[in-house]
């Protein structure tokens, strides 16, 4: 990516990242709703699952932050 075009690549990266994140979030929410409908038990999301999800998302953010720095 070139740096001579006054940061337009940064704007494109932010927009693309936002779109990908939104689509991923909607897709995962759809899967969660579908699973909830299949079990007919409603949404049951406990503290343990919340902590595990938080750890997974933190690790994912770390991996994304490491992209391109040669330490992967």
PDB file as gemmi writes it, atoms N, CA and C in Angstrom:
CRYST1    1.000    1.000    1.000  90.00  90.00  90.00 P 1                      
ATOM      1  N   UNK A   1       0.843  -1.191   0.000  1.00  0.00           N  
ATOM      2  CA  UNK A   1       0.000   0.000   0.000  1.00  0.00           C  
ATOM      3  C   UNK A   1       0.879   1.243   0.000  1.00  0.00           C  
ATOM      4  N   UNK A   2       0.499   2.170  -0.803  1.00  0.00           N  
ATOM      5  CA  UNK A   2       1.285   3.381  -0.923  1.00  0.00           C  
ATOM      6  C   UNK A   2       0.937   4.370   0.177  1.00  0.00           C  
ATOM      7  N   UNK A   3       1.935   5.155   0.564  1.00  0.00           N  
ATOM      8  CA  UNK A   3       1.696   6.168   1.589  1.00  0.00           C  
ATOM      9  C   UNK A   3       1.555   7.557   0.990  1.00  0.00           C  
ATOM     10  N   UNK A   4       1.727   7.691  -0.330  1.00  0.00           N  
ATOM     11  CA  UNK A   4       1.704   8.990  -0.964  1.00  0.00           C  
ATOM     12  C   UNK A   4       0.321   9.556  -1.222  1.00  0.00           C  
ATOM     13  N   UNK A   5      -0.716   8.791  -1.035  1.00  0.00           N  
ATOM     14  CA  UNK A   5      -2.056   9.273  -1.340  1.00  0.00           C  
ATOM     15  C   UNK A   5      -2.792   9.734  -0.080  1.00  0.00           C  
ATOM     16  N   UNK A   6      -2.068  10.414   0.795  1.00  0.00           N  
ATOM     17  CA  UNK A   6      -2.623  11.091   1.975  1.00  0.00           C  
ATOM     18  C   UNK A   6      -3.513  10.210   2.847  1.00  0.00           C  
ATOM     19  N   UNK A   7      -3.127   8.989   3.016  1.00  0.00           N  
ATOM     20  CA  UNK A   7      -3.836   8.126   3.957  1.00  0.00           C  
ATOM     21  C   UNK A   7      -5.119   7.522   3.434  1.00  0.00           C  
ATOM     22  N   UNK A   8      -5.364   7.583   2.120  1.00  0.00           N  
ATOM     23  CA  UNK A   8      -6.606   6.998   1.613  1.00  0.00           C  
ATOM     24  C   UNK A   8      -6.631   5.492   1.826  1.00  0.00           C  
ATOM     25  N   UNK A   9      -5.452   4.854   1.837  1.00  0.00           N  
ATOM     26  CA  UNK A   9      -5.430   3.413   2.099  1.00  0.00           C  
ATOM     27  C   UNK A   9      -5.853   3.126   3.529  1.00  0.00           C  
ATOM     28  N   UNK A  10      -5.568   4.044   4.441  1.00  0.00           N  
ATOM     29  CA  UNK A  10      -5.983   3.857   5.833  1.00  0.00           C  
ATOM     30  C   UNK A  10      -7.500   3.912   5.935  1.00  0.00           C  
ATOM     31  N   UNK A  11      -8.074   4.872   5.237  1.00  0.00           N  
ATOM     32  CA  UNK A  11      -9.541   5.005   5.248  1.00  0.00           C  
ATOM     33  C   UNK A  11     -10.189   3.765   4.640  1.00  0.00           C  
ATOM     34  N   UNK A  12      -9.617   3.274   3.536  1.00  0.00           N  
ATOM     35  CA  UNK A  12     -10.150   2.061   2.898  1.00  0.00           C  
ATOM     36  C   UNK A  12     -10.029   0.858   3.827  1.00  0.00           C  
ATOM     37  N   UNK A  13      -8.901   0.753   4.531  1.00  0.00           N  
ATOM     38  CA  UNK A  13      -8.698  -0.364   5.454  1.00  0.00           C  
ATOM     39  C   UNK A  13      -9.700  -0.317   6.599  1.00  0.00           C  
ATOM     40  N   UNK A  14      -9.955   0.885   7.123  1.00  0.00           N  
ATOM     41  CA  UNK A  14     -10.929   1.021   8.212  1.00  0.00           C  
ATOM     42  C   UNK A  14     -12.337   0.679   7.755  1.00  0.00           C  
ATOM     43  N   UNK A  15     -12.698   1.136   6.575  1.00  0.00           N  
ATOM     44  CA  UNK A  15     -14.037   0.838   6.052  1.00  0.00           C  
ATOM     45  C   UNK A  15     -14.188  -0.649   5.783  1.00  0.00           C  
ATOM     46  N   UNK A  16     -13.186  -1.243   5.140  1.00  0.00           N  
ATOM     47  CA  UNK A  16     -13.240  -2.676   4.851  1.00  0.00           C  
ATOM     48  C   UNK A  16     -13.278  -3.492   6.144  1.00  0.00           C  
ATOM     49  N   UNK A  17     -12.469  -3.111   7.118  1.00  0.00           N  
ATOM     50  CA  UNK A  17     -12.483  -3.809   8.403  1.00  0.00           C  
ATOM     51  C   UNK A  17     -13.828  -3.693   9.098  1.00  0.00           C  
ATOM     52  N   UNK A  18     -14.436  -2.513   9.020  1.00  0.00           N  
ATOM     53  CA  UNK A  18     -15.760  -2.322   9.622  1.00  0.00           C  
ATOM     54  C   UNK A  18     -16.822  -3.172   8.961  1.00  0.00           C  
ATOM     55  N   UNK A  19     -16.791  -3.235   7.630  1.00  0.00           N  
ATOM     56  CA  UNK A  19     -17.768  -4.043   6.897  1.00  0.00           C  
ATOM     57  C   UNK A  19     -17.580  -5.521   7.208  1.00  0.00           C  
ATOM     58  N   UNK A  20     -16.326  -5.973   7.190  1.00  0.00           N  
ATOM     59  CA  UNK A  20     -16.060  -7.385   7.494  1.00  0.00           C  
ATOM     60  C   UNK A  20     -16.484  -7.712   8.926  1.00  0.00           C  
ATOM     61  N   UNK A  21     -16.176  -6.828   9.859  1.00  0.00           N  
ATOM     62  CA  UNK A  21     -16.568  -7.047  11.249  1.00  0.00           C  
ATOM     63  C   UNK A  21     -18.075  -7.094  11.423  1.00  0.00           C  
ATOM     64  N   UNK A  22     -18.779  -6.186  10.746  1.00  0.00           N  
ATOM     65  CA  UNK A  22     -20.237  -6.160  10.849  1.00  0.00           C  
ATOM     66  C   UNK A  22     -20.858  -7.428  10.263  1.00  0.00           C  
ATOM     67  N   UNK A  23     -20.366  -7.834   9.095  1.00  0.00           N  
ATOM     68  CA  UNK A  23     -20.903  -9.045   8.478  1.00  0.00           C  
ATOM     69  C   UNK A  23     -20.610 -10.286   9.323  1.00  0.00           C  
ATOM     70  N   UNK A  24     -19.423 -10.341   9.897  1.00  0.00           N  
ATOM     71  CA  UNK A  24     -19.072 -11.464  10.768  1.00  0.00           C  
ATOM     72  C   UNK A  24     -19.959 -11.477  12.003  1.00  0.00           C  
ATOM     73  N   UNK A  25     -20.171 -10.318  12.601  1.00  0.00           N  
ATOM     74  CA  UNK A  25     -21.028 -10.221  13.785  1.00  0.00           C  
ATOM     75  C   UNK A  25     -22.456 -10.647  13.508  1.00  0.00           C  
ATOM     76  N   UNK A  26     -23.002 -10.199  12.383  1.00  0.00           N  
ATOM     77  CA  UNK A  26     -24.372 -10.578  12.015  1.00  0.00           C  
ATOM     78  C   UNK A  26     -24.454 -12.083  11.762  1.00  0.00           C  
ATOM     79  N   UNK A  27     -23.445 -12.619  11.080  1.00  0.00           N  
ATOM     80  CA  UNK A  27     -23.434 -14.060  10.811  1.00  0.00           C  
ATOM     81  C   UNK A  27     -23.370 -14.886  12.089  1.00  0.00           C  
ATOM     82  N   UNK A  28     -22.523 -14.466  13.029  1.00  0.00           N  
ATOM     83  CA  UNK A  28     -22.424 -15.199  14.295  1.00  0.00           C  
ATOM     84  C   UNK A  28     -23.693 -15.056  15.124  1.00  0.00           C  
ATOM     85  N   UNK A  29     -24.299 -13.885  15.107  1.00  0.00           N  
ATOM     86  CA  UNK A  29     -25.560 -13.699  15.827  1.00  0.00           C  
ATOM     87  C   UNK A  29     -26.658 -14.580  15.224  1.00  0.00           C  
ATOM     88  N   UNK A  30     -26.668 -14.692  13.902  1.00  0.00           N  
ATOM     89  CA  UNK A  30     -27.643 -15.562  13.240  1.00  0.00           C  
ATOM     90  C   UNK A  30     -27.466 -17.008  13.690  1.00  0.00           C  
ATOM     91  N   UNK A  31     -26.220 -17.476  13.736  1.00  0.00           N  
ATOM     92  CA  UNK A  31     -25.964 -18.846  14.180  1.00  0.00           C  
ATOM     93  C   UNK A  31     -26.404 -19.057  15.625  1.00  0.00           C  
ATOM     94  N   UNK A  32     -26.160 -18.054  16.473  1.00  0.00           N  
ATOM     95  CA  UNK A  32     -26.555 -18.148  17.873  1.00  0.00           C  
ATOM     96  C   UNK A  32     -28.076 -18.205  18.016  1.00  0.00           C  
ATOM     97  N   UNK A  33     -28.782 -17.388  17.252  1.00  0.00           N  
ATOM     98  CA  UNK A  33     -30.251 -17.391  17.286  1.00  0.00           C  
ATOM     99  C   UNK A  33     -30.789 -18.719  16.769  1.00  0.00           C  
ATOM    100  N   UNK A  34     -30.194 -19.217  15.681  1.00  0.00           N  
ATOM    101  CA  UNK A  34     -30.643 -20.488  15.122  1.00  0.00           C  
ATOM    102  C   UNK A  34     -30.445 -21.629  16.110  1.00  0.00           C  
ATOM    103  N   UNK A  35     -29.307 -21.635  16.788  1.00  0.00           N  
ATOM    104  CA  UNK A  35     -29.062 -22.682  17.783  1.00  0.00           C  
ATOM    105  C   UNK A  35     -30.053 -22.568  18.941  1.00  0.00           C  
ATOM    106  N   UNK A  36     -30.353 -21.346  19.349  1.00  0.00           N  
ATOM    107  CA  UNK A  36     -31.310 -21.123  20.422  1.00  0.00           C  
ATOM    108  C   UNK A  36     -32.693 -21.625  20.029  1.00  0.00           C  
ATOM    109  N   UNK A  37     -33.076 -21.413  18.775  1.00  0.00           N  
ATOM    110  CA  UNK A  37     -34.379 -21.897  18.301  1.00  0.00           C  
ATOM    111  C   UNK A  37     -34.428 -23.411  18.242  1.00  0.00           C  
ATOM    112  N   UNK A  38     -33.313 -24.039  17.887  1.00  0.00           N  
ATOM    113  CA  UNK A  38     -33.266 -25.499  17.813  1.00  0.00           C  
ATOM    114  C   UNK A  38     -33.418 -26.137  19.176  1.00  0.00           C  
ATOM    115  N   UNK A  39     -32.830 -25.542  20.193  1.00  0.00           N  
ATOM    116  CA  UNK A  39     -32.895 -26.128  21.530  1.00  0.00           C  
ATOM    117  C   UNK A  39     -34.180 -25.738  22.251  1.00  0.00           C  
ATOM    118  N   UNK A  40     -34.892 -24.742  21.768  1.00  0.00           N  
ATOM    119  CA  UNK A  40     -36.146 -24.240  22.338  1.00  0.00           C  
ATOM    120  C   UNK A  40     -36.013 -23.880  23.807  1.00  0.00           C  
ATOM    121  N   UNK A  41     -34.799 -23.645  24.255  1.00  0.00           N  
ATOM    122  CA  UNK A  41     -34.589 -23.275  25.642  1.00  0.00           C  
ATOM    123  C   UNK A  41     -34.310 -21.801  25.820  1.00  0.00           C  
ATOM    124  N   UNK A  42     -34.346 -21.078  24.735  1.00  0.00           N  
ATOM    125  CA  UNK A  42     -34.034 -19.664  24.825  1.00  0.00           C  
ATOM    126  C   UNK A  42     -32.539 -19.436  24.962  1.00  0.00           C  
ATOM    127  N   UNK A  43     -32.170 -18.195  25.157  1.00  0.00           N  
ATOM    128  CA  UNK A  43     -30.763 -17.835  25.301  1.00  0.00           C  
ATOM    129  C   UNK A  43     -30.314 -18.078  26.732  1.00  0.00           C  
ATOM    130  N   UNK A  44     -29.335 -18.935  26.877  1.00  0.00           N  
ATOM    131  CA  UNK A  44     -28.731 -19.171  28.178  1.00  0.00           C  
ATOM    132  C   UNK A  44     -27.234 -18.997  28.020  1.00  0.00           C  
ATOM    133  N   UNK A  45     -26.768 -17.836  28.427  1.00  0.00           N  
ATOM    134  CA  UNK A  45     -25.374 -17.473  28.255  1.00  0.00           C  
ATOM    135  C   UNK A  45     -24.805 -17.181  29.626  1.00  0.00           C  
ATOM    136  N   UNK A  46     -24.029 -18.121  30.157  1.00  0.00           N  
ATOM    137  CA  UNK A  46     -23.522 -17.994  31.511  1.00  0.00           C  
ATOM    138  C   UNK A  46     -22.239 -17.198  31.607  1.00  0.00           C  
ATOM    139  N   UNK A  47     -21.822 -16.953  32.824  1.00  0.00           N  
ATOM    140  CA  UNK A  47     -20.605 -16.195  33.082  1.00  0.00           C  
ATOM    141  C   UNK A  47     -19.385 -16.892  32.506  1.00  0.00           C  
ATOM    142  N   UNK A  48     -19.316 -18.198  32.654  1.00  0.00           N  
ATOM    143  CA  UNK A  48     -18.177 -18.958  32.133  1.00  0.00           C  
ATOM    144  C   UNK A  48     -18.045 -18.820  30.630  1.00  0.00           C  
ATOM    145  N   UNK A  49     -19.172 -18.895  29.917  1.00  0.00           N  
ATOM    146  CA  UNK A  49     -19.129 -18.734  28.468  1.00  0.00           C  
ATOM    147  C   UNK A  49     -18.715 -17.321  28.095  1.00  0.00           C  
ATOM    148  N   UNK A  50     -19.168 -16.343  28.855  1.00  0.00           N  
ATOM    149  CA  UNK A  50     -18.786 -14.954  28.597  1.00  0.00           C  
ATOM    150  C   UNK A  50     -17.296 -14.731  28.779  1.00  0.00           C  
ATOM    151  N   UNK A  51     -16.730 -15.325  29.827  1.00  0.00           N  
ATOM    152  CA  UNK A  51     -15.295 -15.203  30.071  1.00  0.00           C  
ATOM    153  C   UNK A  51     -14.517 -15.887  28.951  1.00  0.00           C  
ATOM    154  N   UNK A  52     -14.937 -17.080  28.567  1.00  0.00           N  
ATOM    155  CA  UNK A  52     -14.256 -17.788  27.479  1.00  0.00           C  
ATOM    156  C   UNK A  52     -14.313 -16.997  26.179  1.00  0.00           C  
ATOM    157  N   UNK A  53     -15.474 -16.424  25.872  1.00  0.00           N  
ATOM    158  CA  UNK A  53     -15.612 -15.623  24.665  1.00  0.00           C  
ATOM    159  C   UNK A  53     -14.701 -14.396  24.723  1.00  0.00           C  
ATOM    160  N   UNK A  54     -14.621 -13.770  25.876  1.00  0.00           N  
ATOM    161  CA  UNK A  54     -13.741 -12.613  26.039  1.00  0.00           C  
ATOM    162  C   UNK A  54     -12.285 -12.969  25.814  1.00  0.00           C  
ATOM    163  N   UNK A  55     -11.864 -14.113  26.325  1.00  0.00           N  
ATOM    164  CA  UNK A  55     -10.484 -14.569  26.134  1.00  0.00           C  
ATOM    165  C   UNK A  55     -10.214 -14.859  24.664  1.00  0.00           C  
ATOM    166  N   UNK A  56     -11.154 -15.512  24.015  1.00  0.00           N  
ATOM    167  CA  UNK A  56     -10.993 -15.825  22.592  1.00  0.00           C  
ATOM    168  C   UNK A  56     -10.881 -14.540  21.773  1.00  0.00           C  
ATOM    169  N   UNK A  57     -11.736 -13.568  22.051  1.00  0.00           N  
ATOM    170  CA  UNK A  57     -11.700 -12.311  21.300  1.00  0.00           C  
ATOM    171  C   UNK A  57     -10.425 -11.521  21.580  1.00  0.00           C  
ATOM    172  N   UNK A  58      -9.943 -11.571  22.810  1.00  0.00           N  
ATOM    173  CA  UNK A  58      -8.682 -10.904  23.140  1.00  0.00           C  
ATOM    174  C   UNK A  58      -7.528 -11.542  22.380  1.00  0.00           C  
ATOM    175  N   UNK A  59      -7.495 -12.864  22.334  1.00  0.00           N  
ATOM    176  CA  UNK A  59      -6.436 -13.558  21.590  1.00  0.00           C  
ATOM    177  C   UNK A  59      -6.522 -13.260  20.095  1.00  0.00           C  
ATOM    178  N   UNK A  60      -7.738 -13.189  19.569  1.00  0.00           N  
ATOM    179  CA  UNK A  60      -7.913 -12.845  18.164  1.00  0.00           C  
ATOM    180  C   UNK A  60      -7.393 -11.441  17.880  1.00  0.00           C  
ATOM    181  N   UNK A  61      -7.696 -10.496  18.749  1.00  0.00           N  
ATOM    182  CA  UNK A  61      -7.212  -9.122  18.570  1.00  0.00           C  
ATOM    183  C   UNK A  61      -5.692  -9.072  18.612  1.00  0.00           C  
ATOM    184  N   UNK A  62      -5.072  -9.848  19.480  1.00  0.00           N  
ATOM    185  CA  UNK A  62      -3.608  -9.906  19.544  1.00  0.00           C  
ATOM    186  C   UNK A  62      -3.022 -10.454  18.254  1.00  0.00           C  
ATOM    187  N   UNK A  63      -3.652 -11.496  17.724  1.00  0.00           N  
ATOM    188  CA  UNK A  63      -3.161 -12.093  16.478  1.00  0.00           C  
ATOM    189  C   UNK A  63      -3.276 -11.101  15.325  1.00  0.00           C  
ATOM    190  N   UNK A  64      -4.373 -10.381  15.252  1.00  0.00           N  
ATOM    191  CA  UNK A  64      -4.548  -9.386  14.190  1.00  0.00           C  
ATOM    192  C   UNK A  64      -3.521  -8.277  14.353  1.00  0.00           C  
ATOM    193  N   UNK A  65      -3.250  -7.854  15.579  1.00  0.00           N  
ATOM    194  CA  UNK A  65      -2.274  -6.797  15.814  1.00  0.00           C  
ATOM    195  C   UNK A  65      -0.867  -7.230  15.412  1.00  0.00           C  
ATOM    196  N   UNK A  66      -0.588  -8.521  15.464  1.00  0.00           N  
ATOM    197  CA  UNK A  66       0.737  -9.034  15.105  1.00  0.00           C  
ATOM    198  C   UNK A  66       0.927  -9.207  13.607  1.00  0.00           C  
ATOM    199  N   UNK A  67      -0.119  -9.120  12.828  1.00  0.00           N  
ATOM    200  CA  UNK A  67       0.007  -9.312  11.392  1.00  0.00           C  
ATOM    201  C   UNK A  67       1.042  -8.353  10.817  1.00  0.00           C  
ATOM    202  N   UNK A  68       1.943  -8.893  10.054  1.00  0.00           N  
ATOM    203  CA  UNK A  68       2.921  -8.070   9.362  1.00  0.00           C  
ATOM    204  C   UNK A  68       4.128  -7.655  10.159  1.00  0.00           C  
ATOM    205  N   UNK A  69       4.225  -8.039  11.431  1.00  0.00           N  
ATOM    206  CA  UNK A  69       5.414  -7.622  12.182  1.00  0.00           C  
ATOM    207  C   UNK A  69       6.501  -8.697  12.209  1.00  0.00           C  
ATOM    208  N   UNK A  70       6.269  -9.815  11.534  1.00  0.00           N  
ATOM    209  CA  UNK A  70       7.289 -10.828  11.425  1.00  0.00           C  
ATOM    210  C   UNK A  70       7.436 -11.736  12.622  1.00  0.00           C  
ATOM    211  N   UNK A  71       6.572 -11.625  13.634  1.00  0.00           N  
ATOM    212  CA  UNK A  71       6.711 -12.467  14.833  1.00  0.00           C  
ATOM    213  C   UNK A  71       5.740 -13.638  14.809  1.00  0.00           C  
ATOM    214  N   UNK A  72       5.078 -13.886  13.687  1.00  0.00           N  
ATOM    215  CA  UNK A  72       4.079 -14.929  13.622  1.00  0.00           C  
ATOM    216  C   UNK A  72       4.634 -16.185  13.137  1.00  0.00           C  
TER     217      UNK A  72                                                      
END                                                                             
